[in-house]
Amino acid sequence: MSAPQRFIRWFADTSLDDIAAVGGKAASLGEMYQSLASQGIRVPNGFSVTADAYRAVLDAADLWEPLRSLIQKAGNGEERQLGEIGAAARKLVYEAGLPEPVRLEIADAYKTLCAEYGAELRVAVRSSATAEDLPSASFAGQHESFLNIGNLDGLLDACRRCFASLFTDRAISYRERNGFDHLKVYLAIAVMKMVRADRASSGVMFTLDTDTGFRDVVFINSAYGLGENIVQGTVDPDEFYVHKPTFAQGHRCVLRRHLGAKQKMLTCDENPNSQELHNLDTPAERGQRYSLSDDEVLVLADYALKTEAHYSQQRGEDSPMDIEWAKDGDDHQLYLLQARPETVASQTPRNQLKRFRFATKPDKASLLASGRAIGTGIASGQLRRVDNAAGLADFRDGEVLYAESTSPDWGPAMRRASALITERGGRTCHAAIVAREFGIPAVVGIGNAGGALPAGEPVTVTCAEGDVGKVFDGEIPYEVSTIALDDVPRTRTRMMINLGSPDQAFRLSALPCDGVGLARMEFIVNEHIKAHPMALAHPERVDDPDAQAALAALTSNHSSGADFFIEKLSEGIGTIAAAFYPRPVIVRTSDFKTNEYARLIGGGGFEPHEENPMLGFRGASRYAHEAYADGFALECAALKRAREEMGLSNIKVMIPFCRRVGEGEQVVQTMRAHGLKAGENDLEIYVMCEIPNNVVQIDAFSQVFDGISIGSNDLTQLVLGVDRDSDIVAFDFDERDAGVMEMMKQAIEGAHRNDIPAGICGEAPSNYPEVAEFLVRQGIDSISLSPDALLKTLERVAALERDL
């Protein structure tokens, strides 16, 4: 390879130190090509057309002063005028052409690249600004890139168009907003072998969770074809998470996944003289499969972690990364196409918690649509449907922008929106990226629900409830509070939280708690699995045709219903455990009642009818019973997979509604038979202390289990003889009753007498601060609360402990 020339620099001769010469994108490509290949990471070869070439274009055509005069008019913010200015500037630069020395050096480098990859080489031509991919400003999507270039004439024209794209309307607006001098930002160009992702898949990945800033995961998006569809939000991509700490320990397992619709595939025209791209409908059968295998996800996670480590070392500080990748349909290998610092979620302080909540819970009847939540905020405004860039002219400050998908050209108007809604797109689409950068909530991928949205009427958008974002009719009052988590006091009593939804785990992990005292398995089954465990274990015993069809659809990507259940449940449990790792997470095995089980897909044929399911076939009594033994075996397999394959040994297991000591012994023996033995791999098995017999025989139960957690809801019900589901006698249900308090006191004393820990996960201390104080006075080891009650209870308990 020839030595670097004035206007050309090969990736092999480029590093992060060369941003001034080749721009951020090309400098990063050179850094990757030089430094990561030795670690097994594939990066396509290529070269940069340097910023000197851009300056040579402007020098040769004497464009500096004409451009300066044009750009000086851009500061007043008038979008119509901005469009005219940008168009005029682009025309000047493009029509200047390429000086002969620049053209000759590009031609020579292209010939060398063709010799390396063959005559059928297609190249990608990507703009690379000298103020791009900085930790404080990404410039993502501001300038143009061109794909499927198969000849020299096409390459030269693409270079001219790239130089001109320094003056796209969105780039001008972005520089104005971020305080960059327009004529001191120069454009270079990266020319690289195009990975044939149009014949396979591509996407983006981040070394943190983009919505919460949670640092311990790699988040991967994937779709068929070229990656522009993901960036533009044209498709709903597949999503994958990998847990960094356990990956580093050698565990190779996908933490969590979501199947996207992947509606389109962006492909190249096969004519070697054509640069056209075709956005084809994805065949339905292909769209219903994941676009990456688990092994490929794990290879990408390895790439991401090595990339993050390298760039963090180069910068002398932790550097979460935003990475583009592609799979080549010809050689079936995975390549990195770009790596840059992530500039939004990583800049959000994790020691501050801004909380949005509705003053009163919205009426379910007012829910209009739901999709993927971006951010954690709430906003209201008049809904405006926008179908194309021309429709942005009438967009007003504070409106809610609603579109099929958005484009980088829309940036100037989008920053004035109070919230965004799109029919298409995933968490890394253009709308999502802009929403995070501007700090506004967005609900993306609502699908066909858009027909219910009232254009011109007020709506409220909320992303404050986990992964699912919602759009409500009308303006709904909400409150915002900011809490400095560093100022929250610590306590001797372990303060934990109750959590059912994996969707909220990453966000809630920032709370100053000691772990999760109750992770409800039934929430995961109900929301993410949806089918009865026995129906999945024995689909041949399901008679209802509708249920049979629903089960077939759910399990279409799995070899069996059992595999589907184990994967989904372990990923739900694993997500919660990963979010709080290495803090303990106590997972309660399923505690549905028979009427609740019967409502699951295929459940009707497996459940008896009971007049009082609250006191019937539930909890521990099910686990070794022939009517549910195979279902419990699947629960155990999921727990085992989360603990051992995923490496999340911080998971503890808790058994609910265990009536008798012998029943507890039988459950522990059954778990041992399924590979979950107390003491092995630090496994502890707790029992819910929620039946009077658990307290009366606390000494005997303490010989079977490693700890207890008081379930104040059921304990109150059974001590007072009150059906807690009955509105008629609700006034008699009071956890503060003297008898209930005495039972809790005896439970704590009995556990400590037998040297096992005692905690509480019922609602009593969340609802009544005086109950929390009472428990602390009794020496309880841990209190698990609803997330909303944690901070106020922490302060109260800390004050009490200072006085004790």
C-alpha positions in Angstrom: 0.0 0.0 0.0 1.3 3.4 -0.9 2.3 6.0 1.7 -0.4 8.6 2.7 -0.8 11.4 0.1 -2.1 14.8 0.6 -5.7 14.1 -0.3 -5.9 10.3 0.5 -5.1 8.5 3.7 -5.6 4.7 4.1 -7.3 3.3 7.2 -4.1 1.5 8.1 -2.4 4.9 8.4 -5.1 6.6 10.4 -6.0 6.8 14.1 -8.1 8.8 16.5 -5.3 11.4 16.5 -6.2 12.3 12.9 -9.7 13.8 13.4 -8.5 17.2 12.1 -7.3 15.5 8.9 -10.0 12.9 8.2 -13.0 13.7 10.5 -14.4 11.8 13.3 -16.0 8.9 11.4 -12.9 8.1 9.3 -10.5 8.5 12.2 -12.6 6.0 14.2 -12.6 3.6 11.2 -8.8 3.9 11.0 -8.5 3.3 14.7 -10.7 0.2 14.5 -8.9 -1.1 11.4 -5.5 -0.6 13.1 -6.2 -1.7 16.6 -9.2 -4.0 16.8 -8.4 -6.5 13.9 -5.7 -8.1 16.1 -8.5 -8.9 18.7 -10.5 -10.8 16.1 -12.8 -7.9 15.1 -13.5 -7.6 11.3 -13.4 -4.1 9.9 -13.7 -3.5 6.1 -10.6 -1.8 4.5 -10.8 1.6 2.9 -9.4 5.1 2.7 -10.3 8.7 3.5 -10.6 11.6 1.2 -9.1 14.2 3.6 -10.3 17.6 4.8 -7.5 19.0 2.7 -9.4 17.8 -0.3 -12.5 19.7 0.9 -10.5 22.8 1.4 -8.9 22.4 -2.0 -12.4 22.3 -3.6 -13.3 25.6 -1.9 -9.9 27.1 -2.7 -10.0 26.2 -6.3 -13.5 27.6 -6.8 -12.9 30.6 -4.5 -16.0 29.7 -2.4 -15.0 30.8 1.1 -16.5 34.3 1.0 -19.7 33.3 -0.9 -20.3 30.6 1.7 -19.6 32.9 4.6 -22.1 35.5 3.3 -24.7 32.8 2.9 -24.2 31.2 6.3 -24.3 34.5 8.2 -28.0 34.6 7.3 -28.7 31.3 9.1 -28.6 32.6 12.6 -32.1 33.9 12.8 -33.7 30.5 12.9 -36.2 31.0 10.1 -36.7 27.5 8.7 -37.9 28.6 5.3 -34.9 30.9 4.9 -32.6 28.1 6.3 -33.8 25.8 3.5 -32.9 28.4 0.8 -29.5 29.1 2.4 -28.7 25.4 2.6 -29.8 24.7 -1.0 -27.7 27.6 -2.3 -24.6 26.5 -0.3 -24.9 22.9 -1.5 -25.2 24.0 -5.1 -22.0 26.1 -4.8 -20.0 23.2 -3.4 -21.3 20.5 -5.7 -20.9 22.5 -8.9 -17.3 23.4 -7.9 -16.4 19.8 -8.9 -13.1 18.1 -7.8 -9.7 19.6 -8.6 -7.6 17.4 -10.8 -5.1 16.4 -8.1 -8.0 15.3 -5.8 -9.7 13.4 -8.6 -6.5 11.5 -9.5 -5.6 10.5 -6.0 -9.2 9.2 -5.4 -9.0 7.2 -8.7 -5.6 5.7 -7.7 -6.9 4.6 -4.3 -10.0 3.2 -5.7 -8.0 1.1 -8.1 -5.9 -0.3 -5.2 -9.1 -1.2 -3.2 -10.5 -3.0 -6.3 -7.3 -5.0 -6.5 -7.8 -6.1 -2.9 -11.4 -7.1 -3.1 -12.0 -7.9 -6.7 -13.7 -6.3 -9.7 -17.2 -6.7 -8.3 -16.4 -4.4 -5.3 -19.1 -2.1 -4.2 -18.1 0.7 -1.9 -19.8 2.8 0.8 -19.0 6.6 0.7 -19.6 8.2 4.0 -19.3 11.8 5.1 -16.9 12.4 8.0 -16.9 15.9 9.5 -14.0 17.2 11.6 -16.4 18.0 14.5 -18.1 14.6 14.3 -18.4 11.7 16.7 -17.2 13.8 19.7 -18.2 12.7 23.2 -20.3 15.9 23.5 -21.9 16.0 20.1 -22.4 13.1 17.7 -23.5 14.9 14.5 -25.2 11.6 13.7 -27.2 11.7 10.5 -26.4 15.3 9.7 -24.4 14.7 6.5 -24.9 12.4 3.6 -23.6 8.9 2.9 -24.0 6.9 -0.3 -24.0 3.1 -0.8 -23.8 0.6 -3.6 -21.2 2.5 -5.6 -19.7 0.2 -8.2 -17.5 2.3 -10.5 -15.2 5.3 -10.4 -17.6 7.8 -11.9 -20.1 7.0 -9.3 -17.5 7.3 -6.6 -16.4 10.7 -7.8 -19.9 12.0 -7.9 -20.7 10.6 -4.5 -17.6 12.5 -3.1 -18.9 15.8 -4.6 -22.3 15.2 -3.0 -20.7 14.4 0.4 -18.8 17.6 0.4 -22.0 19.5 -0.5 -23.8 17.8 2.4 -21.8 19.8 4.9 -24.6 22.3 4.3 -27.7 20.2 4.7 -30.4 22.1 6.5 -30.2 19.8 9.5 -26.4 20.2 9.7 -26.6 23.9 9.6 -29.3 23.9 12.3 -27.3 21.4 14.4 -24.1 23.5 14.3 -26.1 26.7 15.1 -27.6 24.9 18.1 -24.3 23.5 19.4 -22.2 26.6 18.8 -19.9 25.4 16.0 -18.5 27.8 13.5 -19.8 26.7 10.1 -16.6 27.5 8.2 -14.3 25.8 10.7 -16.0 22.5 10.4 -14.6 20.7 7.4 -15.7 17.5 5.6 -13.7 14.5 4.8 -15.0 11.3 3.3 -14.6 7.6 4.3 -14.6 5.2 1.3 -14.8 1.6 2.3 -15.6 -1.8 1.0 -19.4 -2.2 1.4 -20.4 -5.2 3.4 -23.2 -7.0 1.6 -25.7 -6.7 4.4 -28.4 -6.3 1.8 -28.0 -10.1 1.4 -28.1 -10.7 5.2 -28.7 -8.3 8.1 -27.3 -5.2 9.8 -27.9 -2.8 12.7 -26.6 -0.8 15.5 -25.5 -1.6 19.1 -24.7 0.3 22.2 -22.6 -0.6 25.2 -25.4 0.7 27.6 -29.1 0.8 27.6 -30.0 3.8 25.6 -33.2 4.7 27.5 -32.0 4.5 31.1 -28.2 4.9 30.8 -27.8 1.5 32.6 -24.1 0.6 31.8 -24.0 -3.2 32.4 -25.6 -4.3 29.1 -24.8 -4.4 25.4 -28.0 -3.5 23.5 -28.2 -4.7 19.9 -30.7 -3.9 17.1 -30.9 -6.0 14.0 -33.0 -6.1 10.8 -32.6 -7.6 7.3 -30.8 -5.6 4.6 -28.8 -2.4 4.9 -28.9 -0.5 8.2 -30.5 2.7 7.0 -34.0 1.3 7.7 -33.2 1.0 11.4 -31.7 4.5 11.6 -34.6 6.0 9.7 -37.2 4.1 11.7 -38.7 2.5 8.7 -38.7 -0.9 10.4 -39.2 -2.3 13.9 -36.0 -4.2 14.5 -35.1 -7.2 16.6 -33.6 -6.3 19.9 -31.1 -8.2 22.0 -29.4 -7.6 25.4 -26.2 -9.2 26.7 -25.1 -8.7 30.3 -21.6 -7.4 30.5 -20.4 -8.6 34.0 -21.5 -12.2 33.5 -20.2 -12.2 29.9 -16.8 -11.1 31.2 -16.9 -14.1 33.6 -17.3 -16.5 30.6 -21.1 -17.0 30.5 -22.4 -16.9 27.0 -26.1 -16.3 27.0 -28.5 -13.7 25.5 -30.1 -11.9 28.4 -33.2 -10.8 26.7 -34.7 -10.5 23.2 -37.6 -8.9 21.4 -38.8 -10.0 17.9 -39.4 -7.0 15.7 -41.6 -6.9 12.6 -38.7 -5.9 10.3 -41.2 -4.8 7.7 -38.7 -3.8 5.0 -35.4 -4.9 3.6 -33.1 -2.3 1.9 -31.3 -4.1 -0.9 -28.9 -3.2 -3.7 -29.6 -3.3 -7.4 -27.6 -6.2 -8.7 -26.7 -4.2 -11.9 -23.0 -3.3 -11.4 -23.6 0.0 -13.1 -26.6 0.9 -10.9 -26.4 2.6 -7.6 -30.1 2.1 -6.9 -31.4 0.7 -3.6 -34.7 -1.1 -3.3 -36.7 -1.2 -0.1 -38.6 -4.4 -0.4 -41.3 -5.9 1.8 -39.9 -8.5 4.1 -41.6 -11.9 3.4 -43.9 -12.7 6.3 -42.3 -16.0 7.1 -38.8 -14.3 7.3 -40.1 -11.4 9.3 -41.3 -13.8 12.0 -37.8 -15.2 12.5 -34.9 -13.4 14.3 -32.4 -11.8 12.0 -29.5 -12.9 14.1 -28.7 -16.2 15.8 -27.7 -16.3 19.4 -24.1 -17.1 18.5 -24.0 -14.1 16.2 -25.5 -11.9 19.0 -22.7 -13.1 21.3 -20.0 -12.4 18.7 -21.3 -8.8 18.4 -21.4 -8.4 22.1 -17.7 -9.5 22.2 -16.9 -6.9 19.5 -18.8 -4.3 21.5 -17.0 -4.9 24.7 -13.6 -5.0 23.1 -14.4 -1.8 21.3 -15.6 0.0 24.4 -12.5 -1.2 26.3 -10.2 0.1 23.6 -11.8 3.5 23.2 -12.1 3.9 27.0 -8.3 3.3 27.3 -7.7 5.8 24.4 -9.7 8.5 26.1 -8.6 7.8 29.7 -12.2 7.5 30.9 -15.2 5.2 30.5 -16.5 5.6 27.0 -19.9 3.9 26.2 -20.1 3.4 22.5 -22.5 3.6 19.6 -21.5 1.0 17.0 -22.8 0.2 13.5 -22.4 -3.4 12.4 -23.3 -5.6 9.4 -23.3 -9.2 8.4 -22.0 -10.0 4.9 -24.3 -12.2 2.9 -21.4 -13.4 0.8 -18.9 -14.6 3.5 -21.4 -14.7 6.4 -19.0 -12.9 8.7 -19.8 -10.0 11.0 -18.1 -6.6 10.5 -18.0 -3.3 12.4 -18.7 -0.3 10.2 -18.4 2.5 12.7 -17.8 3.2 16.4 -18.4 6.5 18.2 -19.0 7.7 21.7 -22.6 7.5 22.8 -23.6 11.1 23.6 -27.0 11.1 25.2 -27.7 8.4 27.8 -24.0 8.3 28.9 -24.2 12.1 29.7 -27.2 11.7 32.0 -26.2 11.5 35.7 -27.2 8.2 37.2 -27.0 9.8 40.7 -30.1 11.9 39.9 -33.5 10.5 39.5 -36.1 12.6 37.7 -39.5 11.1 38.3 -42.6 11.7 36.3 -46.0 10.6 37.6 -49.6 11.3 36.9 -51.4 13.2 39.6 -54.3 10.8 39.2 -54.1 7.5 37.2 -55.5 7.9 33.7 -58.7 6.2 32.8 -58.1 3.0 30.8 -60.8 4.1 28.4 -58.7 7.1 27.4 -55.8 4.9 26.2 -55.4 5.5 22.4 -52.2 3.6 21.5 -49.0 2.1 22.9 -45.6 1.3 21.6 -41.9 1.3 22.6 -41.1 3.9 25.3 -38.2 6.3 24.7 -37.1 8.1 27.8 -38.9 8.2 31.1 -40.9 11.4 30.8 -44.5 12.6 30.3 -45.7 15.4 28.0 -48.9 16.8 26.6 -49.7 18.8 23.5 -51.9 19.1 20.5 -51.4 16.2 18.1 -50.1 17.1 14.6 -49.8 14.4 11.9 -46.9 15.0 9.6 -46.5 12.9 6.4 -43.5 14.6 4.8 -41.0 17.4 5.3 -43.4 19.9 3.6 -45.9 19.4 6.5 -43.4 20.7 9.0 -43.9 24.3 7.9 -47.0 24.6 10.0 -45.6 22.7 13.1 -45.9 24.8 16.3 -43.8 24.8 19.5 -45.1 22.3 22.0 -47.1 20.2 19.7 -46.9 16.4 19.7 -45.4 15.3 16.4 -47.0 12.1 14.9 -45.7 10.4 11.8 -45.2 7.1 10.2 -41.4 7.6 10.7 -39.1 10.6 10.8 -36.1 11.7 8.9 -32.9 13.7 9.7 -34.3 16.5 7.6 -37.0 17.0 10.2 -34.6 17.9 13.1 -35.2 21.7 13.3 -38.9 21.1 13.8 -38.6 18.0 16.0 -36.7 19.8 18.7 -39.7 22.1 19.1 -42.1 19.1 19.8 -43.2 18.3 23.3 -43.3 14.6 22.4 -43.0 12.2 19.4 -45.1 9.4 18.2 -44.3 7.1 15.2 -46.0 4.1 13.6 -42.7 2.5 12.7 -39.3 2.2 14.4 -37.5 0.7 17.3 -35.4 2.1 20.1 -32.5 3.2 17.8 -34.6 4.7 15.0 -34.1 8.4 14.1 -37.1 9.5 16.1 -35.7 7.7 19.2 -32.3 9.2 18.8 -33.6 12.7 18.4 -36.0 12.3 21.4 -33.2 11.3 23.7 -30.9 14.1 22.5 -33.7 16.7 23.0 -34.9 15.1 26.2 -38.5 14.6 25.1 -40.6 11.4 25.5 -41.4 9.4 22.4 -43.6 6.4 21.7 -42.4 4.6 18.6 -43.7 1.6 16.7 -47.4 2.0 17.6 -48.4 0.2 14.4 -51.9 0.5 13.0 -53.2 2.0 16.3 -52.6 5.4 14.8 -56.1 5.5 13.3 -57.4 6.1 16.8 -55.2 9.3 17.3 -57.2 12.5 17.1 -55.3 14.9 14.8 -55.6 18.5 16.1 -56.7 17.4 19.6 -54.6 17.3 22.8 -53.0 14.1 23.9 -50.7 13.0 26.7 -47.7 10.8 26.0 -46.1 8.8 28.9 -42.9 6.8 29.0 -42.8 6.7 32.8 -44.0 3.1 33.1 -41.2 1.0 31.7 -40.6 -0.2 28.2 -44.2 0.3 27.1 -45.1 3.9 26.1 -48.7 5.0 26.0 -50.7 7.8 24.3 -53.8 9.0 26.2 -56.6 11.2 25.0 -56.6 14.7 26.4 -54.3 16.6 28.7 -53.7 14.7 31.9 -52.0 16.5 34.8 -48.6 15.1 35.9 -45.9 15.9 38.4 -42.1 16.0 38.1 -39.6 15.6 40.9 -35.8 15.4 40.9 -34.0 13.4 43.6 -30.3 13.5 44.3 -29.6 9.8 45.1 -26.2 10.6 46.7 -28.1 12.5 49.4 -30.3 9.5 50.3 -29.3 8.1 53.7 -28.2 4.5 54.1 -29.6 2.2 56.8 -28.6 -0.9 58.7 -31.8 -2.6 57.8 -31.6 -3.8 54.2 -34.0 -1.8 52.1 -35.2 -3.6 49.0 -37.9 -3.2 46.4 -40.7 -5.3 45.0 -40.6 -5.7 41.2 -42.6 -7.7 38.7 -41.9 -6.1 35.4 -38.6 -6.7 33.6 -39.4 -3.7 31.5 -38.7 -1.4 34.5 -35.7 -3.2 35.9 -32.9 -1.1 34.3 -34.6 2.2 35.2 -35.2 1.1 38.8 -31.7 -0.3 39.3 -30.5 3.3 39.9 -32.5 3.4 43.1 -30.4 3.2 46.3 -31.7 -0.1 47.4 -30.1 -3.4 48.5 -31.7 -5.5 45.8 -35.1 -7.0 45.0 -37.0 -8.6 47.9 -39.8 -9.9 45.7 -39.6 -10.5 42.0 -43.0 -11.8 41.0 -42.7 -14.7 38.5 -46.4 -14.6 37.6 -46.1 -11.1 36.1 -43.5 -12.4 33.6 -45.8 -15.4 32.8 -48.8 -13.2 32.3 -47.2 -10.4 30.3 -44.4 -12.1 28.3 -45.4 -15.8 28.1 -49.2 -15.5 28.1 -49.7 -19.2 28.0 -50.4 -21.8 30.7 -47.2 -23.7 31.6 -49.0 -27.1 31.3 -50.4 -26.1 27.9 -46.8 -25.5 26.7 -45.5 -28.7 28.3 -48.4 -30.7 26.9 -49.9 -29.0 23.8 -51.4 -32.3 22.8 -53.8 -32.0 25.7 -55.2 -28.6 24.5 -58.5 -29.1 22.7 -59.6 -25.5 21.9 -58.6 -24.7 18.3 -58.1 -21.0 19.0 -55.8 -21.9 21.9 -53.9 -24.4 19.7 -53.4 -21.7 17.0 -52.2 -19.1 19.6 -49.7 -21.6 21.1 -48.4 -22.4 17.7 -47.8 -18.7 17.0 -46.1 -18.1 20.3 -43.7 -21.0 19.9 -43.0 -20.7 16.2 -39.3 -19.8 16.8 -38.7 -22.6 19.3 -38.4 -26.4 19.1 -41.1 -26.9 21.7 -43.5 -25.1 24.0 -41.3 -26.1 26.9 -38.2 -24.4 25.3 -40.3 -21.2 24.7 -41.4 -21.1 28.3 -37.9 -21.7 29.7 -36.3 -19.1 27.5 -38.9 -16.4 28.1 -39.2 -16.9 31.8 -35.4 -17.1 32.3 -34.9 -13.9 30.3 -37.5 -12.1 32.4 -36.0 -13.3 35.6 -32.5 -12.7 34.2 -33.3 -9.1 33.2 -34.3 -8.2 36.8 -31.3 -10.1 38.3 -28.9 -8.4 35.8 -30.3 -5.0 36.5 -29.4 -5.3 40.2 -26.4 -7.6 39.9 -24.6 -8.4 42.2 -27.3 -7.3 44.7 -29.6 -10.2 45.7 -32.9 -10.8 43.8 -35.4 -13.0 45.5 -37.6 -14.6 42.8 -41.0 -16.0 44.0 -42.2 -19.1 42.2 -45.6 -18.8 40.6 -48.5 -17.8 42.8 -51.4 -17.6 40.4 -54.8 -18.8 41.7 -56.7 -21.3 39.6 -59.0 -18.7 38.1 -56.0 -16.7 37.1 -54.2 -19.7 35.6 -57.3 -20.6 33.7 -57.3 -17.2 31.9 -53.9 -18.0 30.3 -53.8 -19.4 26.8 -54.7 -23.0 27.0 -55.3 -22.8 30.7 -59.0 -23.7 30.8 -58.5 -27.4 30.4 -55.8 -27.7 33.2 -57.5 -25.9 36.1 -60.3 -27.0 38.4 -63.2 -24.6 39.2 -62.9 -23.3 42.8 -65.4 -21.2 44.7 -62.6 -19.6 46.7 -59.4 -19.7 44.7 -57.6 -17.6 47.3 -57.6 -20.5 49.6 -57.4 -23.3 47.0 -54.9 -24.9 44.7 -52.1 -22.4 44.8 -48.5 -21.9 45.8 -46.5 -24.8 47.1 -49.4 -27.3 47.0 -49.2 -27.2 43.2 -45.5 -27.9 42.7 -45.3 -31.7 43.3 -49.0 -32.3 42.4 -49.5 -34.3 39.2 -51.8 -31.6 37.9 -48.9 -29.1 37.8 -45.7 -31.0 38.3 -44.5 -30.6 34.7 -45.3 -26.9 34.9 -43.2 -26.5 38.0 -40.4 -28.4 36.3 -40.4 -25.7 33.6 -40.2 -23.0 36.3 -37.2 -24.8 37.9 -35.5 -25.1 34.5 -35.9 -21.4 33.8 -34.4 -20.6 37.3 -31.6 -22.9 36.7 -30.8 -21.4 33.3 -30.9 -17.9 34.7 -28.5 -18.8 37.5 -26.1 -21.1 35.7 -26.1 -20.4 32.0 -26.6 -16.7 32.4 -24.4 -16.7 35.5 -26.8 -14.7 37.7 -26.0 -16.4 40.9 -27.5 -13.4 42.8 -30.9 -15.0 42.3 -32.5 -16.6 45.3 -35.8 -18.5 45.2 -38.8 -18.1 47.4 -41.8 -20.5 47.8 -45.2 -19.0 48.3 -48.2 -20.2 50.3 -46.5 -23.2 51.9 -49.2 -24.6 54.3 -47.3 -27.4 56.1 -43.7 -28.3 56.9 -44.0 -31.6 55.0 -45.2 -29.7 52.0 -42.1 -27.5 52.2 -39.9 -30.5 52.4 -41.5 -32.0 49.4 -41.0 -28.8 47.4 -37.3 -28.5 48.3 -36.8 -32.2 47.4 -38.6 -31.6 44.0 -36.4 -28.6 43.3 -33.3 -30.7 44.1 -34.4 -33.3 41.6 -34.6 -30.5 39.0 -31.1 -29.3 39.7 -31.8 -26.5 42.3 -30.1 -27.6 45.5 -29.8 -25.2 48.4 -26.2 -24.4 49.1 -24.9 -25.2 45.6 -23.7 -22.2 43.6 -24.8 -20.0 46.6 -28.4 -20.9 46.1 -30.7 -20.0 49.0 -34.4 -21.0 49.2 -36.7 -18.9 51.2 -40.4 -19.3 52.1 -43.2 -16.8 52.3 -44.3 -16.4 55.9 -48.0 -15.7 55.2 -50.0 -18.4 56.8 -50.5 -18.5 60.6 -49.0 -22.0 60.6 -45.8 -20.6 59.2 -45.5 -18.5 62.4 -46.7 -21.2 64.8 -44.2 -23.7 63.4 -41.5 -21.2 62.6 -38.9 -23.5 64.3 -39.7 -26.4 62.0 -40.0 -24.3 58.8 -36.6 -22.8 59.7 -35.0 -26.2 59.4 -36.3 -26.5 55.8 -35.7 -23.0 54.4 -32.8 -20.6 54.4 -34.9 -17.5 55.2 -38.4 -16.1 55.5 -40.2 -13.2 54.0 -43.4 -12.0 55.6 -46.3 -11.7 53.2 -48.4 -9.3 55.1 -51.3 -9.4 52.6 -52.2 -13.0 53.0 -51.1 -13.1 56.6 -53.6 -10.3 57.4 -56.3 -12.1 55.5 -55.8 -15.4 57.3 -55.2 -13.9 60.8 -58.4 -11.8 60.5 -60.4 -14.2 58.4 -61.0 -11.5 55.8 -61.2 -12.2 52.1 -58.9 -9.5 50.7 -60.6 -9.7 47.3 -64.0 -8.8 48.9 -65.1 -5.1 48.7 -67.8 -5.8 51.2 -65.5 -6.6 54.1 -62.5 -4.5 52.9 -62.9 -2.2 55.9 -61.9 -5.1 58.1 -58.6 -5.7 56.2 -55.9 -3.8 58.2 -52.3 -4.9 58.4 -51.9 -2.7 61.5 -54.3 -4.8 63.6 -52.7 -5.9 66.9 -53.0 -9.6 66.0 -51.3 -9.2 62.7 -48.5 -7.1 64.2 -48.0 -9.8 66.9 -47.7 -12.5 64.3 -45.1 -10.5 62.4 -43.2 -9.9 65.6 -43.2 -13.7 66.4 -42.1 -14.5 62.9 -39.0 -12.3 63.2 -38.2 -13.6 66.7 -38.5 -17.2 65.5 -36.3 -16.7 62.4 -33.6 -15.1 64.5 -33.9 -17.8 67.1 -33.0 -20.2 64.3 -30.3 -18.1 62.8 -32.0 -17.4 59.5 -32.9 -13.9 58.1 -36.3 -12.4 58.3 -37.7 -9.9 55.8 -41.0 -8.6 54.6 -42.3 -8.1 51.0 -45.9 -7.5 51.7 -47.6 -4.1 51.1 -47.9 -3.1 54.8 -44.6 -1.1 55.2 -45.2 0.5 51.8 -48.7 1.7 52.8 -48.1 2.5 56.4 -44.7 4.0 57.6 -45.6 3.1 61.2 -45.5 -0.6 60.2 -42.0 -0.1 58.8 -40.9 1.5 62.0 -42.5 -1.3 64.1 -40.6 -3.9 62.0 -37.3 -2.1 62.4 -37.8 -2.0 66.2 -38.3 -5.8 66.1 -34.9 -6.1 64.3 -36.2 -7.2 60.9 -33.3 -7.9 58.5 -34.8 -6.5 55.3 -37.9 -4.5 54.2 -39.0 -4.8 50.5 -41.2 -1.9 49.3 -42.9 -0.7 46.2 -40.4 1.5 44.3 -42.5 4.6 45.0 -42.3 4.1 48.7 -38.6 3.3 48.9 -37.1 6.8 49.3 -39.5 8.2 51.9 -39.3 5.0 53.9 -35.5 5.0 53.7 -35.4 8.5 55.3 -37.8 7.5 58.0 -36.0 4.2 58.8 -32.6 6.0 58.9 -34.0 8.6 61.4 -35.3 5.8 63.6 -32.1 3.8 63.5 -30.2 6.9 64.6 -32.4 7.1 67.7 -32.3 3.4 68.6 
